[in-house]
Amino acid sequence: MATALLLTNAWKWGSLTGFAAATSSHGCRDPMGDPLLFCDAVRFYLPQGDLLLRSTERLGGFLYPPPFALLMRVVMSAGWRASIYLWAAVVTASTVALLVVPLVGLFRRRRAAALAYGVLLVGGMPILSNFYWGQVSVLITVLVLGALLLHAKGHRTASALLLGGAISIKVYPLVFALPLLFKRDLKALARCAAVTAACMVLLPVGVLGAAATVRFYAGAFAHVETLGRTSGFAYYGPNVVSLLLTGRAAEGSALFRVLQVASLCLVASNALLLRRLVRAGVEHEPYWSAALLFSTLPFLVGTSWLHSYAWLPLVQAFAAVVALENRERPAARTALLLAPVIASAALSSLTFFEWVGEDWYMRKGVIFWSALLLLPTLHRVGWRVKP
């Protein structure tokens, strides 16, 4: 069914240009005025890599740490045309990996869940947006999930490499070290810290020099902070609610401060539940860790874009699995647990996006509400799991 949905959409779009126009009509344009695919990669990632072939400076608009810029330098060393194909291969392979890893693991013996996950993935706006922009959000999701699964199997070094790599690209995956902390696995934490330090400090200092590295970090972090405050399309919880209630995201307002406190309370509640589940060694612990920590990000990361929710199909499918696992639960209660998950899936779908229109979908922060709907089910099931 997932393949059929993908083929149907491909037929409807007709071309990559049609796909770009359907998923982001207000995105960037090529010199001819047509929708431009892989917008962020073409405007920022690859040009930053090209710039580092000649200098040590940060490109204006590039929001990432130096390690990712150095990776782009390697990609650009193949030449402009080849680098586009190479990055397209990375984005595509990441998406395939995000589909396959849960299918051969968590969903292997759950055909209905596997089918639902495939449909959610190929028909979900975060994944389509990630492909449109040529973004790294799917790659980050795969690296984090892989790190959690490898750690659960005792592969500390491989886990540290993946998690350290994710942190070096986006920084916020640092929160996924929490399960290691709750398990008191100091060796795993030390290895992750070593990989992160090597990537984020030793590598850029060795290649760019200390002064250029400091300038790079300062410029990137300042740009991220400004962008998070000024963009109406940053789907950070307080931003979304403030815009909905007042028409603006006024950081200094009393409302915004109250919303930030409420967000931190939700972050704390997710962390407390995660600590309980990790300490208890529950079944599906890596997926519980992924679900609870990914669903924390909209309340923690100010620059949460549509593609940043690339983890949403995974968490939606996992929430459905845990809601259905207890066969002794009355059918009515199971239905109540599934209802918000189904609503979440509907809101994040391409179908709903097309129905309400891009402007309404984006300005109302629909993807944030889709993620928020998963928390009642995750908490209701999680707190009732017997240690």
Secondary structure, 3 states (H helix, E strand, C coil): CHHHHHHHHHHHHCCHHHHHHHHCCCCCECCCCCECCCHHHHHHHHHHHHHHCCCCCCCCCCCCCHHHHHHHHHHHCCCHHHHHHHHHHHHHHHHHHHHHHHHHCCCCCCHHHHHHHHHHHHCEHHHHHHHHHCCCHHHHHHHHHHHHHHHHCCCHHHHHHHHHHHHHHHCHHHHHHHHHHHCCCHHHHHHHHHHHHHHHHHHHHHHHCHHHHHHHHHHHHHHHHHHHHHCCCCCCHHHHHHHHHHCCCCCCCHHHHHHHHHHHHHHHHHHHHHHHHHHHCCCCHHHHHHHHHHCCHHHCCCCCCCHHHCCHHHHHHHHHHHHHHCCCCCHHHHHHHHHHHHHHHHHCEHHHHHHHCHHHHHHCCHHHHHHHCHHHHHHHHHCCCCC
